[in-house]
Amino acid sequence: MKIRQLVPALLYGLLLAGPVFADARFEAETTREAEAVKLARDTQAGGYELLTAAELKKMIEEGKPMLLIDTMPYDASYRKEHIPGAQQFLFPVPRMSTWDTRETDGRTEADFAALLGADKARTLVFYCGFVKCTRSDNAAAWARKLGYTQVYRFPGGLFSWKGAGFPLEAVQ
């Protein structure tokens, strides 16, 4: 096939494929919408606030007193990398309606409360791996159940922190 014949054939093929590309864009938006609505509903149900990577970084840089908690598994994640200064406390992905030590690496509700401390107005920030990971939602909701009032979730977690180019640390 000569170039003069190939160009119109390619253009015709792209024109026919146009609706396919458009459908994929619309399908992607439907997925994004469902994820955004789920995040909003989890946040409402949990009764906590949300933070972006930039907002959390600013709080850290300004020295805002807070307890930062990584809710990922210790060996598989936290030990390898976590946000500097974060403590680790495992939570499961599914929402725990009642405390289950099989889901929290054997740690009890009293252990969680001891980590959070006696000051119910202390700023608490929970994160996990990425927006779809709901370990941090679970932890933030439990903190609210225990009466803590300044509870935040950083939903982008490690992926967002890395994406913003912010530093991580590992257990030595």
C-alpha positions as MATLAB code, in Angstrom:
seq = 'MKIRQLVPALLYGLLLAGPVFADARFEAETTREAEAVKLARDTQAGGYELLTAAELKKMIEEGKPMLLIDTMPYDASYRKEHIPGAQQFLFPVPRMSTWDTRETDGRTEADFAALLGADKARTLVFYCGFVKCTRSDNAAAWARKLGYTQVYRFPGGLFSWKGAGFPLEAVQ';
ca = [
       0.000    0.000    0.000;
       1.346    3.401   -0.977;
       1.650    6.295    1.512;
      -1.157    8.203   -0.284;
      -3.467    5.244    0.309;
      -2.210    4.546    3.844;
      -2.907    8.019    5.300;
      -6.635    8.053    4.440;
      -6.957    4.477    5.718;
      -5.322    5.427    9.041;
      -7.497    8.530    9.407;
     -10.627    6.516    8.653;
      -9.567    3.922   11.246;
      -9.028    6.620   13.881;
     -12.411    8.158   13.143;
     -14.094    4.807   13.631;
     -12.141    4.209   16.843;
     -13.086    7.648   18.224;
     -16.293    6.454   19.893;
     -14.368    3.589   21.502;
     -11.926    6.059   23.058;
     -14.839    8.208   24.207;
     -16.570    5.215   25.789;
     -13.406    4.339   27.715;
     -13.203    7.922   28.985;
     -16.829    7.783   30.121;
     -16.328    4.394   31.760;
     -13.250    5.737   33.576;
     -15.308    8.666   34.854;
     -17.989    6.292   36.131;
     -15.315    4.366   38.042;
     -13.804    7.587   39.418;
     -17.250    8.779   40.506;
     -17.990    5.520   42.345;
     -14.640    5.728   44.150;
     -15.198    9.376   45.110;
     -18.686    8.674   46.440;
     -17.416    5.673   48.434;
     -14.664    7.829   49.973;
     -17.210   10.530   50.854;
     -19.612    8.024   52.402;
     -16.833    6.303   54.383;
     -15.731    9.716   55.659;
     -19.264   10.655   56.699;
     -19.860    7.295   58.382;
     -16.494    7.452   60.162;
     -16.963   11.036   61.329;
     -13.398   12.122   60.552;
     -11.738   14.687   58.252;
      -9.533   14.158   55.197;
      -6.039   15.446   54.416;
      -4.051   15.619   51.192;
      -0.350   14.795   51.019;
       0.489   18.504   50.799;
      -1.668   19.322   53.839;
      -0.094   16.549   55.916;
       3.419   17.569   54.842;
       2.688   21.171   55.867;
       1.407   20.052   59.287;
       4.586   18.023   59.801;
       6.870   20.859   58.645;
       5.102   23.317   60.947;
       5.649   20.952   63.865;
       1.937   20.557   64.571;
       1.613   18.124   67.478;
       0.026   14.937   66.186;
       0.170   11.191   66.267;
       0.660    9.746   62.789;
      -0.390    6.099   62.457;
       0.390    3.694   59.622;
      -2.312    1.004   59.513;
      -0.484   -1.352   57.146;
       1.056   -4.731   58.113;
       4.365   -4.352   59.951;
       6.582   -6.769   58.009;
       4.982   -6.435   54.571;
       4.866   -2.623   54.574;
       5.716   -0.473   57.608;
       9.120   -2.056   58.196;
      10.117   -1.382   54.563;
       8.770    2.165   54.310;
       6.540    4.574   56.153;
       6.076    8.313   56.599;
       8.767    9.623   58.964;
       7.617    9.642   62.569;
       4.641    7.326   62.013;
       3.718    4.633   64.517;
       2.285    1.324   63.288;
      -1.003   -0.302   64.270;
      -2.541   -2.887   61.939;
      -6.184   -2.586   60.932;
      -8.083   -4.782   58.490;
      -9.506   -3.583   55.190;
     -13.155   -4.454   55.994;
     -14.834   -2.238   58.581;
     -14.738   -3.884   62.030;
     -18.076   -3.429   63.765;
     -16.663   -5.121   66.877;
     -13.023   -5.362   67.873;
     -11.338   -8.500   66.548;
      -7.757   -9.202   67.681;
      -7.363  -11.678   64.801;
      -7.581   -8.644   62.499;
      -5.269   -6.351   64.509;
      -2.228   -8.585   64.857;
      -3.340   -9.706   68.338;
      -3.591   -6.186   69.673;
      -6.610   -5.177   71.723;
      -8.876   -2.160   71.785;
      -7.099   -1.185   75.037;
      -3.760   -1.366   73.183;
      -5.153    0.980   70.530;
      -6.471    3.416   73.153;
      -3.096    3.338   74.931;
      -1.313    4.226   71.684;
      -3.721    7.114   71.046;
      -3.283    8.443   74.583;
      -5.562   10.011   77.170;
      -5.957   13.389   75.433;
      -9.181   12.999   73.422;
      -8.451   16.288   71.583;
      -5.057   15.082   70.335;
      -4.648   15.314   66.564;
      -4.609   11.818   65.085;
      -3.764   11.091   61.435;
      -4.256    7.638   59.932;
      -3.034    6.374   56.575;
      -2.529    3.161   54.648;
      -1.348    2.425   51.115;
      -3.658    4.205   48.680;
      -7.165    5.643   48.347;
      -8.931    2.302   47.804;
      -7.251    0.802   50.879;
      -9.662    1.260   53.763;
      -7.446    0.241   56.677;
      -7.063    3.924   57.582;
     -10.835    4.427   57.352;
     -11.305    1.591   59.809;
      -8.740    3.007   62.250;
     -10.080    6.569   62.024;
     -13.638    5.332   62.609;
     -12.448    3.398   65.703;
     -10.673    6.462   67.046;
     -13.928    8.413   66.720;
     -15.820    5.557   68.444;
     -13.370    5.870   71.338;
     -14.196    9.571   71.666;
     -11.262   11.263   69.932;
     -12.328   14.508   68.282;
      -9.408   15.591   66.063;
      -9.294   12.589   63.758;
      -7.964   12.772   60.199;
      -7.466   10.282   57.415;
      -4.826   10.716   54.742;
      -6.522    8.544   52.082;
      -3.778    8.753   49.428;
      -1.399    7.084   51.855;
       2.022    5.861   50.806;
       1.264    6.042   47.059;
       0.279    9.706   47.254;
       3.180   10.543   49.592;
       5.626    8.934   47.143;
       3.872   10.570   44.195;
       4.422   13.968   45.787;
       8.126   13.158   46.150;
       8.084   13.312   49.954;
      10.594   11.272   51.995;
       9.951    7.891   53.572;
      11.865    5.989   56.207;
      12.336    2.329   57.045;
      12.844    0.444   60.270;
      16.596    0.039   60.802;
];
